[in-house]
Protein backbone atom coordinates (compact mmCIF):
# COMPACT_ATOMS: atom_id res chain seq x y z
CA UNK A 1 0.00 0.00 0.00
CA UNK A 2 1.25 3.47 -0.75
CA UNK A 3 0.26 6.48 1.29
CA UNK A 4 -2.03 8.92 -0.38
CA UNK A 5 -0.61 12.47 -0.60
CA UNK A 6 -3.75 13.68 1.17
CA UNK A 7 -2.56 11.98 4.38
CA UNK A 8 0.64 14.06 4.31
CA UNK A 9 -1.30 17.22 3.55
CA UNK A 10 -3.54 16.48 6.55
CA UNK A 11 -0.42 16.22 8.73
CA UNK A 12 0.65 19.65 7.50
CA UNK A 13 -2.85 21.10 8.02
CA UNK A 14 -3.03 19.78 11.58
CA UNK A 15 0.39 21.20 12.39
CA UNK A 16 -0.54 24.53 10.78
CA UNK A 17 -3.74 24.63 12.82
CA UNK A 18 -1.76 24.16 16.01
CA UNK A 19 0.78 26.85 15.08
CA UNK A 20 -1.87 29.30 13.88
CA UNK A 21 -3.45 29.24 17.33
CA UNK A 22 -0.57 31.38 18.56
CA UNK A 23 -0.28 33.75 15.57
CA UNK A 24 -3.36 35.96 16.03
CA UNK A 25 -6.02 36.68 18.64
CA UNK A 26 -8.60 34.03 19.51
CA UNK A 27 -11.35 34.04 22.09
CA UNK A 28 -10.60 31.67 24.98
CA UNK A 29 -13.04 29.07 23.61
CA UNK A 30 -11.72 29.28 20.04
CA UNK A 31 -8.14 29.17 21.28
CA UNK A 32 -8.85 25.91 23.09
CA UNK A 33 -10.76 24.34 20.19
CA UNK A 34 -8.11 25.37 17.66
CA UNK A 35 -5.04 24.02 19.46
CA UNK A 36 -6.77 20.79 20.52
CA UNK A 37 -8.07 20.29 16.96
CA UNK A 38 -4.55 20.88 15.64
CA UNK A 39 -3.05 18.27 17.97
CA UNK A 40 -5.77 15.70 17.26
CA UNK A 41 -5.68 16.31 13.50
CA UNK A 42 -1.89 16.00 13.36
CA UNK A 43 -1.85 12.86 15.48
CA UNK A 44 -4.56 11.06 13.52
CA UNK A 45 -3.16 12.17 10.18
CA UNK A 46 0.14 10.55 11.18
CA UNK A 47 -1.61 7.41 12.46
CA UNK A 48 -3.68 7.17 9.28
CA UNK A 49 -0.48 6.78 7.27
CA UNK A 50 -0.42 3.23 8.63
CA UNK A 51 -4.12 2.77 9.36
CA UNK A 52 -5.96 4.58 6.55
CA UNK A 53 -9.43 3.98 7.99
CA UNK A 54 -8.61 6.28 10.90
CA UNK A 55 -8.66 9.21 8.50
CA UNK A 56 -12.34 9.51 9.43
CA UNK A 57 -11.22 11.12 12.70
CA UNK A 58 -9.90 14.09 10.72
CA UNK A 59 -13.24 14.31 8.94
CA UNK A 60 -14.88 14.65 12.35
CA UNK A 61 -12.25 17.14 13.57
CA UNK A 62 -12.78 19.25 10.45
CA UNK A 63 -16.56 19.18 10.87
CA UNK A 64 -16.24 20.16 14.53
CA UNK A 65 -13.88 22.99 13.60
CA UNK A 66 -16.41 24.36 11.12
CA UNK A 67 -19.33 24.14 13.54
CA UNK A 68 -17.38 25.59 16.47
CA UNK A 69 -16.17 28.48 14.31
CA UNK A 70 -19.74 29.74 14.08
CA UNK A 71 -21.02 28.52 17.45
CA UNK A 72 -18.30 29.93 19.71
CA UNK A 73 -17.54 33.58 20.41
CA UNK A 74 -14.69 34.96 18.34
CA UNK A 75 -12.37 37.96 18.42
CA UNK A 76 -11.91 38.39 14.67
CA UNK A 77 -13.81 37.21 11.63
CA UNK A 78 -10.44 36.18 10.16
CA UNK A 79 -10.21 33.41 12.73
CA UNK A 80 -13.65 32.15 11.72
CA UNK A 81 -12.76 32.16 8.02
CA UNK A 82 -9.40 30.49 8.69
CA UNK A 83 -10.90 27.72 10.81
CA UNK A 84 -13.74 27.10 8.38
CA UNK A 85 -11.30 26.79 5.46
CA UNK A 86 -8.94 24.48 7.39
CA UNK A 87 -11.91 22.46 8.66
CA UNK A 88 -13.29 22.07 5.13
CA UNK A 89 -9.88 20.94 3.87
CA UNK A 90 -9.60 18.40 6.70
CA UNK A 91 -13.03 17.03 5.81
CA UNK A 92 -12.35 16.90 2.06
CA UNK A 93 -8.91 15.30 2.39
CA UNK A 94 -10.14 12.86 5.00
CA UNK A 95 -12.79 11.62 2.60
CA UNK A 96 -10.24 10.75 -0.09
CA UNK A 97 -9.44 7.06 -0.27
CA UNK A 98 -6.00 5.52 -0.08
CA UNK A 99 -4.90 3.52 -3.10
CA UNK A 100 -3.44 0.05 -2.87
CA UNK A 101 -1.06 -1.30 -5.48
CA UNK A 102 -1.90 -4.97 -6.14
CA UNK A 103 0.81 -7.50 -6.99
CA UNK A 104 -0.08 -7.13 -10.67
CA UNK A 105 1.01 -3.51 -10.73
CA UNK A 106 -1.96 -1.24 -11.48
CA UNK A 107 -3.40 0.73 -8.58
CA UNK A 108 -6.96 0.04 -7.47
CA UNK A 109 -9.10 1.93 -5.02
CA UNK A 110 -9.36 0.33 -1.61
CA UNK A 111 -12.19 0.98 0.84
CA UNK A 112 -9.79 2.23 3.52
C-alpha positions as CSV (number, residue, x, y, z in Angstrom):
1,X,0.0,0.0,0.0
2,X,1.2,3.5,-0.7
3,X,0.3,6.5,1.3
4,X,-2.0,8.9,-0.4
5,X,-0.6,12.5,-0.6
6,X,-3.7,13.7,1.2
7,X,-2.6,12.0,4.4
8,X,0.6,14.1,4.3
9,X,-1.3,17.2,3.6
10,X,-3.5,16.5,6.5
11,X,-0.4,16.2,8.7
12,X,0.6,19.7,7.5
13,X,-2.9,21.1,8.0
14,X,-3.0,19.8,11.6
15,X,0.4,21.2,12.4
16,X,-0.5,24.5,10.8
17,X,-3.7,24.6,12.8
18,X,-1.8,24.2,16.0
19,X,0.8,26.8,15.1
20,X,-1.9,29.3,13.9
21,X,-3.5,29.2,17.3
22,X,-0.6,31.4,18.6
23,X,-0.3,33.7,15.6
24,X,-3.4,36.0,16.0
25,X,-6.0,36.7,18.6
26,X,-8.6,34.0,19.5
27,X,-11.3,34.0,22.1
28,X,-10.6,31.7,25.0
29,X,-13.0,29.1,23.6
30,X,-11.7,29.3,20.0
31,X,-8.1,29.2,21.3
32,X,-8.8,25.9,23.1
33,X,-10.8,24.3,20.2
34,X,-8.1,25.4,17.7
35,X,-5.0,24.0,19.5
36,X,-6.8,20.8,20.5
37,X,-8.1,20.3,17.0
38,X,-4.6,20.9,15.6
39,X,-3.0,18.3,18.0
40,X,-5.8,15.7,17.3
41,X,-5.7,16.3,13.5
42,X,-1.9,16.0,13.4
43,X,-1.9,12.9,15.5
44,X,-4.6,11.1,13.5
45,X,-3.2,12.2,10.2
46,X,0.1,10.5,11.2
47,X,-1.6,7.4,12.5
48,X,-3.7,7.2,9.3
49,X,-0.5,6.8,7.3
50,X,-0.4,3.2,8.6
51,X,-4.1,2.8,9.4
52,X,-6.0,4.6,6.6
53,X,-9.4,4.0,8.0
54,X,-8.6,6.3,10.9
55,X,-8.7,9.2,8.5
56,X,-12.3,9.5,9.4
57,X,-11.2,11.1,12.7
58,X,-9.9,14.1,10.7
59,X,-13.2,14.3,8.9
60,X,-14.9,14.7,12.4
61,X,-12.2,17.1,13.6
62,X,-12.8,19.3,10.5
63,X,-16.6,19.2,10.9
64,X,-16.2,20.2,14.5
65,X,-13.9,23.0,13.6
66,X,-16.4,24.4,11.1
67,X,-19.3,24.1,13.5
68,X,-17.4,25.6,16.5
69,X,-16.2,28.5,14.3
70,X,-19.7,29.7,14.1
71,X,-21.0,28.5,17.4
72,X,-18.3,29.9,19.7
73,X,-17.5,33.6,20.4
74,X,-14.7,35.0,18.3
75,X,-12.4,38.0,18.4
76,X,-11.9,38.4,14.7
77,X,-13.8,37.2,11.6
78,X,-10.4,36.2,10.2
79,X,-10.2,33.4,12.7
80,X,-13.6,32.2,11.7
81,X,-12.8,32.2,8.0
82,X,-9.4,30.5,8.7
83,X,-10.9,27.7,10.8
84,X,-13.7,27.1,8.4
85,X,-11.3,26.8,5.5
86,X,-8.9,24.5,7.4
87,X,-11.9,22.5,8.7
88,X,-13.3,22.1,5.1
89,X,-9.9,20.9,3.9
90,X,-9.6,18.4,6.7
91,X,-13.0,17.0,5.8
92,X,-12.3,16.9,2.1
93,X,-8.9,15.3,2.4
94,X,-10.1,12.9,5.0
95,X,-12.8,11.6,2.6
96,X,-10.2,10.8,-0.1
97,X,-9.4,7.1,-0.3
98,X,-6.0,5.5,-0.1
99,X,-4.9,3.5,-3.1
100,X,-3.4,0.0,-2.9
101,X,-1.1,-1.3,-5.5
102,X,-1.9,-5.0,-6.1
103,X,0.8,-7.5,-7.0
104,X,-0.1,-7.1,-10.7
105,X,1.0,-3.5,-10.7
106,X,-2.0,-1.2,-11.5
107,X,-3.4,0.7,-8.6
108,X,-7.0,0.0,-7.5
109,X,-9.1,1.9,-5.0
110,X,-9.4,0.3,-1.6
111,X,-12.2,1.0,0.8
112,X,-9.8,2.2,3.5
